[in-house]
Amino acid sequence: MSYFKKLMDSVANPSYALFRMVLGFLFMWHGTQKLFNVPVEFPYELNALSQAAGIIELVGGALVLLGCIARPVAFICSGTMAVAYWLVHGLNSFFPMINGGELAALYCFGFLLIAANGPGIWSIDSLLSRNNGEENS
């Protein structure tokens, strides 16, 4: 086994946990922007759909950040970003580089990865499953 493979294997779990936390943290700020105009003002008029998206982004981002009920929440966040891609960006062009939907696509598949693989270490879900004697989900 090469040195590089050993090194990467040793940081796989922490780097996945950091990925989950950073993804949730960044997503949460999209919700605060829509709902509270923080840290910058939301540039569009808030309608029912964007308000619902803001709630999912804020609450879902916080729950994913903490790793709390991470799989179902990440799945909902992934679906929200799939809808956002097609309703906001996909109508302009299929290609993300043309329609500006790269971020929505990345969020969609990042959350899908978390939904498929679970929260990993450093999560409330992991802590609760250890305390219940269950295998990490």
LUMNU-856579 format. One record per residue: y negated, x negated, z of N, C-alpha, C in turn; residue number from 1. Coordinates in steps of 0.2 Angstrom, whole numbers. Layout:
   n.y   n.x   n.z  ca.y  ca.x  ca.z   c.y   c.x   c.z  nr
     Y     X     Z     Y     X     Z     Y     X     Z NUM
...
//
This chain:
   n.y   n.x   n.z  ca.y  ca.x  ca.z   c.y   c.x   c.z  nr
     6    -4     0     0     0     0    -6    -4     0   1
   -11    -3    -4   -17    -7    -5   -21    -6     1   2
   -26   -11     2   -31   -10     7   -35    -4     6   3
   -37    -3     0   -42     2    -1   -38     9     0   4
   -32    10    -2   -29    16     0   -28    17     7   5
   -26    12    11   -26    13    18   -33    15    21   6
   -38    11    19   -44    13    21   -46    20    20   7
   -45    23    14   -47    29    12   -42    34    16   8
   -36    33    17   -32    37    21   -34    38    28   9
   -37    33    30   -39    33    37   -46    37    38  10
   -49    38    33   -56    42    33   -55    49    30  11
   -49    51    28   -48    57    24   -50    63    29  12
   -47    63    35   -49    69    39   -56    69    41  13
   -59    64    44   -66    64    45   -71    66    39  14
   -69    63    34   -74    64    28   -73    71    26  15
   -67    74    26   -67    82    24   -70    86    29  16
   -70    84    36   -74    88    41   -81    87    40  17
   -83    81    38   -91    80    37   -93    84    30  18
   -88    84    25   -90    88    19   -91    96    21  19
   -86    99    25   -87   105    27   -93   107    31  20
   -95   102    36  -101   103    40  -107   103    36  21
  -108    98    31  -113    97    27  -114   103    22  22
  -109   105    19  -109   111    15  -111   117    18  23
  -109   118    24  -111   124    28  -118   123    30  24
  -121   117    32  -127   116    34  -132   117    29  25
  -131   115    23  -135   116    17  -135   123    15  26
  -130   126    15  -129   133    13  -133   138    18  27
  -133   136    24  -137   140    29  -144   140    27  28
  -147   134    25  -154   134    23  -156   138    18  29
  -152   140    13  -153   145     8  -154   152    11  30
  -150   153    16  -151   160    19  -158   160    23  31
  -160   154    27  -166   155    30  -172   155    25  32
  -171   152    20  -177   152    15  -177   160    12  33
  -172   163    11  -172   170     8  -175   175    14  34
  -172   174    20  -174   179    25  -180   177    29  35
  -182   171    30  -187   169    34  -193   165    31  36
  -192   163    24  -196   159    21  -197   152    24  37
  -191   150    27  -191   143    30  -186   139    27  38
  -186   133    25  -192   129    26  -198   130    21  39
  -196   133    15  -201   134    10  -200   142     8  40
  -206   144     5  -206   151     3  -201   153    -2  41
  -197   158    -2  -193   161    -7  -197   163   -13  42
  -196   160   -19  -200   161   -24  -199   168   -28  43
  -195   172   -26  -193   178   -29  -194   184   -24  44
  -195   190   -27  -195   196   -23  -188   197   -20  45
  -188   199   -13  -182   200   -10  -180   207   -11  46
  -174   208   -14  -171   215   -15  -165   215   -11  47
  -161   221   -12  -155   222    -7  -150   216    -9  48
  -149   215   -15  -144   210   -17  -145   203   -14  49
  -152   201   -15  -153   194   -12  -154   194    -5  50
  -155   200    -2  -155   200     6  -148   199     8  51
  -143   203     5  -136   202     7  -134   195     6  52
  -136   192     1  -134   185    -1  -137   180     5  53
  -143   182     7  -146   178    12  -143   178    19  54
  -140   184    20  -137   185    27  -130   181    26  55
  -127   182    20  -120   178    20  -122   171    20  56
  -127   168    17  -128   161    17  -130   159    24  57
  -134   163    28  -136   160    34  -130   161    39  58
  -127   166    40  -121   167    44  -115   163    42  59
  -113   164    36  -108   161    33  -108   153    33  60
  -114   151    32  -116   143    32  -115   141    39  61
  -117   145    44  -117   143    51  -109   143    53  62
  -106   148    51   -99   148    53   -94   143    50  63
   -96   141    44   -92   136    40   -94   129    44  64
  -101   128    45  -103   122    48   -99   121    55  65
   -98   126    59   -95   126    65   -87   126    64  66
   -85   128    59   -77   128    57   -75   134    61  67
   -78   140    62   -76   146    65   -74   151    60  68
   -68   154    60   -65   158    55   -67   156    48  69
   -66   149    48   -68   146    42   -65   148    35  70
   -58   149    35   -55   151    29   -58   158    26  71
   -58   163    30   -60   169    27   -68   169    25  72
   -72   166    29   -79   165    28   -80   161    22  73
   -77   155    21   -78   151    15   -76   155     9  74
   -71   159    10   -69   163     4   -74   168     2  75
   -77   171     7   -83   176     5   -89   172     2  76
   -90   166     5   -96   162     3   -94   160    -4  77
   -88   158    -6   -86   156   -13   -87   162   -18  78
   -85   168   -16   -86   174   -20   -94   175   -21  79
   -98   174   -16  -105   175   -16  -108   171   -21  80
  -106   165   -21  -108   160   -26  -106   161   -33  81
  -100   164   -34   -97   165   -40  -101   171   -43  82
  -103   176   -39  -107   182   -41  -114   179   -43  83
  -117   175   -39  -124   172   -40  -124   168   -47  84
  -118   164   -48  -118   161   -54  -119   165   -60  85
  -114   170   -60  -114   175   -66  -120   180   -67  86
  -123   182   -61  -128   187   -61  -135   183   -62  87
  -136   178   -59  -142   174   -60  -143   169   -65  88
  -137   165   -66  -137   160   -71  -133   161   -77  89
  -128   164   -76  -123   164   -82  -125   169   -88  90
  -130   173   -86  -133   178   -91  -137   174   -96  91
  -140   168   -94  -144   164   -98  -140   160  -103  92
  -135   157  -101  -130   152  -105  -124   151  -101  93
  -119   150  -104  -112   148  -101  -113   142   -97  94
  -116   137  -100  -116   130   -97  -121   129   -91  95
  -118   126   -86  -122   125   -80  -128   121   -81  96
  -128   116   -85  -133   111   -86  -139   115   -90  97
  -138   120   -93  -143   124   -97  -145   129   -93  98
  -141   133   -89  -143   139   -85  -146   137   -78  99
  -145   131   -76  -147   129   -69  -143   131   -64 100
  -137   133   -65  -132   135   -60  -127   130   -57 101
  -129   124   -58  -124   118   -55  -123   119   -48 102
  -129   121   -44  -128   121   -37  -124   127   -35 103
  -124   133   -38  -120   139   -37  -113   137   -38 104
  -112   134   -44  -105   132   -46  -102   127   -41 105
  -106   122   -38  -103   117   -33  -102   121   -27 106
  -106   125   -25  -105   129   -18   -99   133   -19 107
   -98   136   -25   -92   141   -26   -86   137   -25 108
   -85   131   -28   -79   127   -28   -78   123   -21 109
   -84   121   -18   -83   118   -12   -81   123    -7 110
   -83   129    -7   -81   134    -2   -74   136    -3 111
   -72   136   -10   -65   138   -12   -60   133    -9 112
   -62   126    -9   -58   121    -6   -57   122     1 113
   -62   124     5   -62   125    12   -57   131    13 114
   -58   136     9   -54   142    10   -47   140     9 115
   -45   136     4   -38   134     3   -35   129     8 116
   -39   125    11   -37   119    15   -38   120    22 117
   -42   125    24   -44   126    31   -50   122    33 118
   -52   122    40   -57   119    42   -57   111    44 119
   -50   109    45   -49   102    46   -51   101    54 120
   -52    94    55   -54    92    62   -61    94    64 121
   -63    93    70   -70    94    72   -72   101    71 122
   -68   106    72   -69   113    71   -67   118    76 123
   -71   123    77   -69   128    82   -62   131    81 124
   -60   132    75   -53   134    73   -48   130    75 125
   -49   123    74   -44   118    76   -44   118    83 126
   -49   118    87   -49   118    94   -45   124    97 127
   -47   130    94   -43   136    97   -36   135    95 128
   -34   133    89   -27   133    88   -23   128    92 129
   -26   122    94   -23   117    98   -22   120   105 130
   -27   124   107   -27   127   114   -21   132   114 131
   -20   136   109   -15   141   108    -8   138   107 132
    -8   131   106    -1   128   104     1   129    97 133
    -4   131    92    -2   132    85    -4   126    81 134
    -1   126    75    -3   121    71    -9   122    68 135
   -13   117    66   -20   117    63   -20   121    57 136
   -24   126    56   -24   130    50   -30   128    45 137
//
